[in-house]
Amino acid sequence: MSTPTTLEAIRNPAPREASLPPVRAGFFDLQGFELLQRVAKAFASSSLVPAHYQNNVANCMIALNLARRLGADELMVMQNLYIVHGNPGWSSKFLIASVNTCGRFETLRYEWRGTEGSDDFGCRAWTIEKSTGERLNGTWIDWKMVKAEGWNKKNGSKWLTMPDQMFVYRSAAFWQRAYAPEISMGLSSQEELIDTVEVRADGTVAVTSTLEELRNGRAQPADEVPRGADPAQTGPSTESRAAGAPAAATRADPVDDQDGPSEDGDHGQGDFDFDVAGLVCGIREDIESASTAEDLDLARSAIAGVPDEAAKADLNAAASARMRAITAAAEQAQQQPRAGAARRTRTPISAD
């Protein structure tokens, strides 16, 4: 039997949202994307998040997505996810905490060897896998490796001021990448990114290397010459670059024999920035080219992602004006057939 309806239920009906399935925030679902944007805006307006998340909805959305996939607290992820020359990286203490709390392993421990100050002095991380009881040993990190990789040659390197802590961090990062790479989702640690690349305040990159290493390394790429440029103007620039080691050092990376990161121009640190002006221009073009109300609604739905409130107000005004124009054109199109259909003239009936 159906439940009888009471007068109280009629006066205070339950909200319709209560019967809807819960919405999960995400990138590939319309409702989930809108929910993710709303939550990201709340975090972006907070002063508790790091500077590269404040007033940056896009960064917050990426961090929220990572937190959902890791099953971690959103604020904790933002506090431990750093941007080093456009590359995201976890803090080593976050990786250690993630390994210790994942439930698959015992707490990470550290084993030391060698004499302090010698090249063989180093550390490795190890722990016990709970399901098998097997001891899992990490890679030895010693001064020989540190010097060979050039980690201690960076300006302000922590290897010179707090080497024991850096040994712990680096050995833990190597262990995690070998036995539980899914915890970091393929991202490196912040300390590794700093040791690999040195970024100046103006956004340029410097890699520590000697002139002999550059001579024995791979050939440098040719300089890019603008089309139509005078060949005489390219000579001195090429010669000066070949003669100066620091200029070539910014393009070569003999440490790991990989292509160095490219310069970011105006966006020195990367920071997941997107072109706000280009986004506004694209939305405005979609609004102006909309010929139906459905096209205009689709263009208007993208206005919510614009972080600039003034630009958002201008786009809403343009969308309202375009909607009035579309409505007027539709009404005019409906009236034209009525006016054009002239009544047929009747001829008088003759007596014949």
Protein Blocks (a to p, Z undefined) as FASTA:
>chain_A
ZZdddfklmmmccdfklmpccddddfkbfklmmmmmmmmmmmmmpckbcfklgoplklmm
mmmmmmmmnopafklmmmmmcceehiacddfklmmmmmmmnopaccdddddedjehiakb
ccddddddfklopacddddddfklmmmnommmpghiaklmmmmlmmmmmmmmmmmmmmmm
mlnnopacfklmmmmpccdfkopacddddfklmmmmccdddddddehiafklmmmmmmmm
mmpmklmmmmpcfknopacdddehjmlnlnopacfklmmmmmmmmmmmpcbfklmmmmmm
mmmmpmblklmmmmmmmmmmmmmmmmmmmmmmmmmmmmmmccdddddddfZZ
